[in-house]
Structures are given as C-alpha cells and as structure tokens.
Amino acid sequence: MDPMISLGQKNTLVEYMILSGADNRPPMLDKDLYDSWKSRMELYMQNREHGRMILESVENGPLIWPTVEENDVIKTKKYAELSAAKKIQAECDMKATNIILQGLPVDIYSLMNHHIERECKLYDVFDKFTHIKGESLHTYYMRFTQLINDMNIYKMKMEQFQVNTKFLNSLPPEWSKFVTGVKLVKDLHTSNFNQLHAYLEQHELHANEVCIMRERNQDPLTFIANQQMTPPHFNPYQSSYNNP
C-alpha cells in the first residue's frame, strides 16, 4: 500500500481501492448485495467532478427546469437559457443517470429504460394536452387529473404554476373570460388545479352559452352582457307569449 495514504485519510483500505479504480466503470449491482453496491456507488460518484451534486441528484431527484411565460404559454427553458449553476446541475443529473444505468444488470436496465421512455411519453402528452371539442369541463378535468396522477406515479416533478397554467390555457376560447377571472382571484403558485376546477365549474353554464353563440356567429361578449343585465328567472321570450 502507498505509505503516503493512511487508512485515516480514506477510512478503509477497501474504500481506497475502490476510489483508486473508480476511473474504470461504476460498480455492477448484485441484487443480493444491494447495501454494499449502494455504498460503493456513492463513493464512485463522489470521486467524479462535481461529485456531491451528482450524488444529490440521485438522492433528491433531478433539477426542476425553470419555465418562462410567452404569450400566455408556459414553456420550459432551453439549456442555453439556464444560469451557469443550473447548467452544471443539469449536467450532473445526466451524469447521475448514466452512472446508475452503467451499474445495472441487463434485466434491471431494461426496466429502467422502460421507465425513462414512459416518462418521456408522459411529458409529451402533457405538452400536447388540450380540450377536446364537445367535452364537458368535468370530462376535461378528469382526463387532466389522470395524466397528473400518472406523472406522480413516476415521481415526475413539475412546478405548481406550470401545472395550473397548462390546465387553464388548454381550455377553449369560450372559457377565456372565466380563465382570466380565476387568474385574478387565485394564486397559481400555491393553488392546485382542483381548486381552479371548482371555481370554473360555477361558470360552466355561461361558458356553454358563449360556445353556442360562437357557433351561431354572434358576439359572445354582447350575449354575456345581456345575460348579466337580465334579472334572475326572467325569460323575455316567455313574457312576450304571456302578454298580448
């Protein structure tokens, strides 16, 4: 053993040997010796550049990429738009994933690969999620809820603001007035989309009426204004029949 390296500096001879050979490849997982593999993998990661950040990526999950709002659309920032610190974190996330995958047997690697592919598909579904013409607010809400539940199963992290904005901005034009209203009365950073749905549900009748008027090529804003000026339970058409 190198006399310049003491056991006190490297804790144990085994750890020293692992770190000395760490440049080769990550330790391969033995499913019957998981705890040992975990310890050796942590040592391997710590010996990399930005090793602490790589290990934290494994322990705490990858970076939640910041978003930016453009024309009422929330978009995830591109790599080139990240700050220097977040670029390093994103790189460490990628390194952490690669290190883990290289240390897995073929059968477990296949499962992990399936997991990653599933995550990519869910992100794609989220990006493309939109209202289907003719569906009710409840059906729209249930589809969105199922998508978010599927993402939660895979522990996919997203900012609350991004989820809420997606839920609101994917509604059709007849909801625009009520979407604006809910944005004024609810904090999209702290509220959840269930609360947003509960608020919008109170206005579904008017939204449906706006949709009907749009289909008839009439001005929906004028229609809403007339509805607000009309006393409750008063039907002008029925009145004309009752009064000669």
Buried (B, 14 or more C-beta within 10 A) or exposed (E): EEEEEEEEEBEEEEBBEBBEEBEEEBBEBEEEEEEEBEBBBBBBBEBBEBBEBBBBBBEEEBBEBEBEEEEEEBEBEEEEEBEEEBBBBBBBBEBBBEBBBEBBEEEBBEEEEEEEEBBEEBBEEBEEBEBEEEEEBEEBBEBBBEBBEBBEEEEBEBBBBBBBBBBBBBBBEBBBBBBEBBBEEBEBEEBBBEBBBEBBBEBBEBBBBBBEBBEEEEEBEEBBEEEEEEEEEEEEEEEEEEEE
